[in-house]
Each structure stands twice: as structure tokens, then as C-alpha cells.
Amino acid sequence: MRRILILLVTLTTLLLGGCATDQRNDALTTTLNAYAHTVRWGDFNSALQFVDPKVREAHPIPPLEMSRYQQYKVSEYDEGKGPIPKGEFEVTQVVQINLVNVNTQSERTVTDHQTWRYDAEGKHWWLVSGLPDISRQ
């Protein structure tokens, strides 16, 4: 009888762990899709809301820098291979973003190295690497 109880407790723990992983993966997919959609539309003010509040507080983006994002239209957002797990609560992904300068109509590509962390308490994925750096050539 004791063996059966131990087996049931073990199976229950594994199943619950699997459910948590599924929920975390679903949340990641939803978050990455929403972020990609937001950036594709060039809405960097809304994209900033995906950045971890602690990162936003520690590294606020000055209004002048935020206004630079308005100079560009996003013509492509390519996730490449998609997210790569870097532990249980962190993923990275490399995204190629093509930007068109609205003043000069010149296009260039920015490589965005994203790091996302899962907040288990809030059940939310946060971008901890910040918005893409569009100032680099």
C-alpha cells in the first residue's frame, strides 16, 4: 500500500510539473507573438511595456531616444530559429529587424539579441534585454 501511495505522489508531482511547464511555454509563445506583432507595426511605445519593469526603472529611455524609433518603419521581423532555452526560466532569441528610415527611405537591418525571463510569481515573461538598439549601423 505504501508503494502505491509513493507512486501516486510521484506521478502527481510529475503531472503538475508538466502542467506548469505547458502553461509557461504557452505564455512564452503568446508573449513572443504579441511582442513581434507590436514591433512589426512599429509601435515601440507599446513594445516598451514588454520590457521588465525593473529594467525600465534601472535604464529609462530618454524621450529623445524614444522619438528616434518614430523615424523608422519596420519592413520585416524575422525570428530565425526561434527561442532557445537557457535554463528553466530564461530563453534567448536572435531577431533580424529590417527598418526603413521614413525621411531617406533607406533600409537597414538591425540584429536584436533578446533575452526573456519568466516571473514565476506573476506568471509572466519579461524582456530583460530591452528594446532593439536602432542606433547601431
DRENPA-3360 file (N, C-alpha, C; in nm, 2 decimals, always signed):
BEGIN
1 = MRRILILL = +0.08/-0.12/+0.00/+0.00/+0.00/+0.00/+0.09/+0.13/+0.00 ~ +0.20/+0.12/+0.08/+0.29/+0.24/+0.09/+0.35/+0.26/-0.05 ~ +0.38/+0.16/-0.13/+0.44/+0.18/-0.26/+0.35/+0.24/-0.35 ~ +0.22/+0.21/-0.34/+0.12/+0.27/-0.43/+0.11/+0.42/-0.40 ~ +0.11/+0.45/-0.27/+0.10/+0.59/-0.23/+0.22/+0.67/-0.28 ~ +0.33/+0.61/-0.26/+0.46/+0.68/-0.31/+0.45/+0.70/-0.46 ~ +0.40/+0.60/-0.53/+0.39/+0.61/-0.68/+0.29/+0.71/-0.72 ~ +0.18/+0.72/-0.65/+0.08/+0.82/-0.68/+0.13/+0.96/-0.65;
9 = VTLTTLLL = +0.20/+0.98/-0.54/+0.25/+1.11/-0.51/+0.36/+1.15/-0.62 ~ +0.44/+1.06/-0.66/+0.54/+1.09/-0.76/+0.48/+1.12/-0.89 ~ +0.38/+1.05/-0.94/+0.31/+1.07/-1.06/+0.24/+1.21/-1.06 ~ +0.17/+1.24/-0.95/+0.10/+1.36/-0.93/+0.20/+1.48/-0.94 ~ +0.32/+1.47/-0.88/+0.42/+1.57/-0.89/+0.47/+1.59/-1.03 ~ +0.49/+1.48/-1.10/+0.54/+1.49/-1.24/+0.43/+1.56/-1.33 ~ +0.31/+1.52/-1.31/+0.20/+1.57/-1.39/+0.18/+1.72/-1.36 ~ +0.19/+1.76/-1.24/+0.17/+1.90/-1.20/+0.29/+1.98/-1.26;
17 = GGCATDQR = +0.41/+1.93/-1.25/+0.52/+1.99/-1.31/+0.51/+2.01/-1.46 ~ +0.46/+1.91/-1.52/+0.43/+1.92/-1.67/+0.33/+2.02/-1.70 ~ +0.23/+2.03/-1.62/+0.12/+2.14/-1.64/+0.18/+2.28/-1.63 ~ +0.27/+2.30/-1.53/+0.33/+2.43/-1.51/+0.42/+2.46/-1.63 ~ +0.49/+2.36/-1.68/+0.58/+2.38/-1.80/+0.50/+2.41/-1.92 ~ +0.38/+2.34/-1.94/+0.30/+2.37/-2.05/+0.24/+2.52/-2.04 ~ +0.20/+2.56/-1.92/+0.15/+2.69/-1.91/+0.26/+2.80/-1.93 ~ +0.38/+2.77/-1.89/+0.49/+2.86/-1.91/+0.52/+2.87/-2.06;
25 = NDALTTTL = +0.52/+2.75/-2.13/+0.55/+2.75/-2.27/+0.44/+2.83/-2.35 ~ +0.32/+2.80/-2.31/+0.21/+2.87/-2.37/+0.22/+3.03/-2.35 ~ +0.25/+3.06/-2.23/+0.27/+3.21/-2.20/+0.39/+3.27/-2.28 ~ +0.49/+3.19/-2.30/+0.61/+3.24/-2.38/+0.56/+3.26/-2.53 ~ +0.50/+3.16/-2.58/+0.45/+3.17/-2.72/+0.36/+3.29/-2.74 ~ +0.27/+3.31/-2.65/+0.17/+3.42/-2.66/+0.25/+3.55/-2.65 ~ +0.34/+3.56/-2.55/+0.42/+3.69/-2.53/+0.51/+3.72/-2.65 ~ +0.58/+3.62/-2.70/+0.67/+3.64/-2.82/+0.59/+3.68/-2.94;
33 = NAYAHTVR = +0.47/+3.62/-2.96/+0.39/+3.66/-3.08/+0.33/+3.80/-3.06 ~ +0.29/+3.84/-2.94/+0.24/+3.97/-2.92/+0.35/+4.08/-2.93 ~ +0.47/+4.05/-2.88/+0.58/+4.14/-2.90/+0.61/+4.16/-3.04 ~ +0.63/+4.05/-3.12/+0.66/+4.05/-3.26/+0.56/+4.14/-3.34 ~ +0.43/+4.11/-3.31/+0.32/+4.19/-3.37/+0.34/+4.34/-3.34 ~ +0.36/+4.37/-3.22/+0.38/+4.51/-3.18/+0.49/+4.58/-3.25 ~ +0.61/+4.51/-3.26/+0.73/+4.57/-3.32/+0.70/+4.57/-3.47 ~ +0.64/+4.47/-3.53/+0.61/+4.47/-3.68/+0.53/+4.60/-3.72;
41 = WGDFNSAL = +0.44/+4.64/-3.63/+0.36/+4.76/-3.65/+0.44/+4.89/-3.62 ~ +0.56/+4.87/-3.57/+0.64/+4.99/-3.53/+0.60/+5.06/-3.41 ~ +0.52/+4.99/-3.32/+0.47/+5.06/-3.20/+0.56/+5.03/-3.09 ~ +0.67/+5.11/-3.09/+0.78/+5.09/-2.99/+0.74/+5.14/-2.85 ~ +0.64/+5.23/-2.84/+0.59/+5.27/-2.71/+0.52/+5.15/-2.64 ~ +0.44/+5.08/-2.72/+0.38/+4.96/-2.66/+0.48/+4.85/-2.64 ~ +0.58/+4.84/-2.73/+0.68/+4.73/-2.71/+0.75/+4.75/-2.58 ~ +0.77/+4.88/-2.54/+0.84/+4.91/-2.42/+0.77/+4.84/-2.30;
49 = QFVDPKVR = +0.64/+4.82/-2.31/+0.56/+4.76/-2.20/+0.60/+4.61/-2.18 ~ +0.67/+4.55/-2.28/+0.71/+4.41/-2.26/+0.84/+4.40/-2.19 ~ +0.91/+4.51/-2.17/+1.04/+4.52/-2.10/+1.01/+4.51/-1.95 ~ +1.09/+4.43/-1.88/+1.08/+4.41/-1.74/+1.08/+4.55/-1.67 ~ +0.98/+4.57/-1.58/+0.97/+4.70/-1.51/+1.09/+4.73/-1.44 ~ +1.16/+4.64/-1.38/+1.29/+4.66/-1.31/+1.40/+4.72/-1.41 ~ +1.40/+4.66/-1.53/+1.49/+4.71/-1.63/+1.46/+4.85/-1.68 ~ +1.33/+4.88/-1.70/+1.28/+5.01/-1.74/+1.32/+5.11/-1.63;
57 = EAHPIPPL = +1.30/+5.07/-1.50/+1.34/+5.17/-1.39/+1.49/+5.19/-1.38 ~ +1.57/+5.09/-1.40/+1.71/+5.10/-1.39/+1.77/+5.17/-1.51 ~ +1.71/+5.15/-1.63/+1.76/+5.21/-1.75/+1.65/+5.28/-1.83 ~ +1.60/+5.39/-1.78/+1.49/+5.46/-1.85/+1.54/+5.51/-1.99 ~ +1.45/+5.50/-2.09/+1.49/+5.55/-2.22/+1.44/+5.70/-2.23 ~ +1.54/+5.79/-2.25/+1.50/+5.93/-2.26/+1.40/+5.95/-2.38 ~ +1.32/+6.06/-2.36/+1.22/+6.09/-2.47/+1.28/+6.11/-2.61 ~ +1.40/+6.17/-2.61/+1.46/+6.19/-2.74/+1.50/+6.06/-2.81;
65 = EMSRYQQY = +1.55/+5.96/-2.73/+1.58/+5.83/-2.79/+1.45/+5.76/-2.83 ~ +1.35/+5.77/-2.75/+1.22/+5.71/-2.79/+1.16/+5.77/-2.92 ~ +1.19/+5.90/-2.94/+1.14/+5.96/-3.06/+1.21/+5.91/-3.18 ~ +1.33/+5.87/-3.17/+1.41/+5.81/-3.28/+1.34/+5.69/-3.34 ~ +1.27/+5.61/-3.26/+1.20/+5.50/-3.31/+1.09/+5.54/-3.41 ~ +1.04/+5.66/-3.40/+0.93/+5.71/-3.49/+0.99/+5.74/-3.63 ~ +1.12/+5.75/-3.64/+1.18/+5.78/-3.77/+1.18/+5.65/-3.86 ~ +1.15/+5.54/-3.81/+1.16/+5.41/-3.88/+1.03/+5.34/-3.89;
73 = KVSEYDEG = +1.01/+5.27/-4.00/+0.90/+5.18/-4.02/+0.96/+5.04/-4.03 ~ +0.90/+4.94/-3.97/+0.95/+4.81/-3.97/+0.90/+4.74/-4.10 ~ +1.00/+4.69/-4.18/+0.96/+4.62/-4.30/+0.96/+4.47/-4.29 ~ +1.04/+4.42/-4.19/+1.04/+4.28/-4.17/+1.09/+4.25/-4.02 ~ +1.04/+4.14/-3.97/+1.07/+4.10/-3.83/+1.09/+3.95/-3.84 ~ +1.21/+3.90/-3.84/+1.24/+3.76/-3.87/+1.30/+3.69/-3.74 ~ +1.23/+3.60/-3.68/+1.27/+3.54/-3.56/+1.37/+3.43/-3.58 ~ +1.40/+3.40/-3.70/+1.50/+3.29/-3.73/+1.46/+3.16/-3.68;
81 = KGPIPKGE = +1.55/+3.10/-3.59/+1.53/+2.97/-3.53/+1.43/+2.97/-3.41 ~ +1.39/+3.09/-3.37/+1.30/+3.10/-3.26/+1.38/+3.10/-3.12 ~ +1.30/+3.09/-3.01/+1.36/+3.10/-2.88/+1.45/+2.97/-2.85 ~ +1.56/+3.00/-2.78/+1.65/+2.89/-2.73/+1.65/+2.89/-2.58 ~ +1.61/+2.78/-2.52/+1.61/+2.78/-2.37/+1.75/+2.80/-2.31 ~ +1.76/+2.88/-2.21/+1.89/+2.90/-2.13/+1.86/+2.87/-1.99 ~ +1.79/+2.76/-1.96/+1.75/+2.73/-1.82/+1.60/+2.72/-1.82 ~ +1.55/+2.69/-1.70/+1.41/+2.67/-1.68/+1.33/+2.80/-1.70;
89 = FEVTQVVQ = +1.38/+2.91/-1.66/+1.31/+3.04/-1.67/+1.37/+3.15/-1.76 ~ +1.45/+3.11/-1.86/+1.51/+3.20/-1.95/+1.52/+3.15/-2.09 ~ +1.49/+3.23/-2.18/+1.51/+3.20/-2.32/+1.58/+3.31/-2.39 ~ +1.65/+3.28/-2.50/+1.71/+3.39/-2.58/+1.66/+3.37/-2.72 ~ +1.66/+3.47/-2.80/+1.64/+3.46/-2.95/+1.70/+3.57/-3.02 ~ +1.75/+3.54/-3.14/+1.81/+3.65/-3.22/+1.71/+3.68/-3.33 ~ +1.68/+3.81/-3.35/+1.58/+3.85/-3.44/+1.64/+3.95/-3.54 ~ +1.61/+3.94/-3.67/+1.66/+4.04/-3.76/+1.54/+4.13/-3.79;
97 = INLVNVNT = +1.56/+4.26/-3.77/+1.46/+4.36/-3.80/+1.50/+4.45/-3.91 ~ +1.43/+4.46/-4.02/+1.46/+4.55/-4.12/+1.38/+4.68/-4.10 ~ +1.45/+4.79/-4.10/+1.39/+4.92/-4.08/+1.41/+5.01/-4.20 ~ +1.31/+5.09/-4.23/+1.31/+5.18/-4.33/+1.30/+5.32/-4.27 ~ +1.40/+5.40/-4.30/+1.40/+5.54/-4.25/+1.29/+5.62/-4.33 ~ +1.20/+5.68/-4.26/+1.09/+5.74/-4.32/+1.13/+5.87/-4.40 ~ +1.25/+5.93/-4.36/+1.30/+6.05/-4.42/+1.38/+6.02/-4.54 ~ +1.46/+5.92/-4.54/+1.55/+5.89/-4.65/+1.51/+5.77/-4.73;
105 = QSERTVTD = +1.41/+5.69/-4.68/+1.36/+5.57/-4.75/+1.47/+5.47/-4.76 ~ +1.58/+5.48/-4.69/+1.69/+5.38/-4.69/+1.65/+5.27/-4.59 ~ +1.69/+5.15/-4.63/+1.66/+5.03/-4.54/+1.79/+4.98/-4.48 ~ +1.78/+4.93/-4.36/+1.89/+4.86/-4.30/+1.84/+4.76/-4.20 ~ +1.93/+4.67/-4.17/+1.89/+4.56/-4.08/+1.96/+4.57/-3.94 ~ +1.88/+4.55/-3.84/+1.93/+4.55/-3.70/+1.91/+4.41/-3.65 ~ +2.02/+4.36/-3.58/+2.01/+4.23/-3.52/+1.98/+4.25/-3.37 ~ +1.87/+4.20/-3.33/+1.83/+4.22/-3.19/+1.85/+4.09/-3.11;
113 = HQTWRYDA = +1.94/+4.09/-3.01/+1.96/+3.97/-2.93/+1.88/+3.99/-2.81 ~ +1.77/+3.91/-2.80/+1.67/+3.92/-2.70/+1.69/+3.82/-2.59 ~ +1.67/+3.86/-2.46/+1.67/+3.77/-2.35/+1.54/+3.79/-2.28 ~ +1.47/+3.68/-2.26/+1.34/+3.68/-2.19/+1.35/+3.59/-2.07 ~ +1.29/+3.65/-1.96/+1.29/+3.57/-1.83/+1.15/+3.56/-1.78 ~ +1.12/+3.44/-1.72/+0.99/+3.41/-1.67/+0.98/+3.45/-1.52 ~ +0.88/+3.53/-1.49/+0.85/+3.56/-1.35/+0.74/+3.46/-1.30 ~ +0.79/+3.36/-1.22/+0.70/+3.25/-1.18/+0.59/+3.30/-1.09;
121 = EGKHWWLV = +0.62/+3.40/-1.01/+0.52/+3.45/-0.92/+0.41/+3.52/-1.00 ~ +0.45/+3.61/-1.09/+0.35/+3.68/-1.17/+0.30/+3.60/-1.30 ~ +0.36/+3.49/-1.32/+0.33/+3.40/-1.44/+0.34/+3.48/-1.57 ~ +0.45/+3.55/-1.59/+0.46/+3.65/-1.70/+0.61/+3.64/-1.75 ~ +0.62/+3.65/-1.88/+0.76/+3.66/-1.94/+0.79/+3.80/-1.96 ~ +0.91/+3.84/-1.93/+0.96/+3.98/-1.94/+1.08/+3.98/-2.03 ~ +1.09/+4.08/-2.12/+1.21/+4.11/-2.20/+1.31/+4.18/-2.11 ~ +1.42/+4.12/-2.08/+1.52/+4.19/-2.00/+1.64/+4.25/-2.07;
129 = SGLPDISR = +1.64/+4.23/-2.20/+1.75/+4.28/-2.28/+1.71/+4.42/-2.34 ~ +1.59/+4.47/-2.32/+1.55/+4.60/-2.37/+1.50/+4.60/-2.51 ~ +1.46/+4.72/-2.56/+1.42/+4.74/-2.69/+1.54/+4.72/-2.79 ~ +1.52/+4.69/-2.91/+1.63/+4.68/-3.01/+1.71/+4.81/-3.02 ~ +1.84/+4.80/-3.03/+1.92/+4.92/-3.04/+1.92/+4.96/-3.19 ~ +1.85/+5.06/-3.23/+1.84/+5.10/-3.37/+1.95/+5.21/-3.40 ~ +2.03/+5.25/-3.30/+2.13/+5.35/-3.33/+2.25/+5.29/-3.40 ~ +2.27/+5.15/-3.38/+2.39/+5.09/-3.44/+2.37/+5.07/-3.59;
137 = Q = +2.48/+5.08/-3.67/+2.47/+5.06/-3.81/+2.48/+4.92/-3.85;
% end
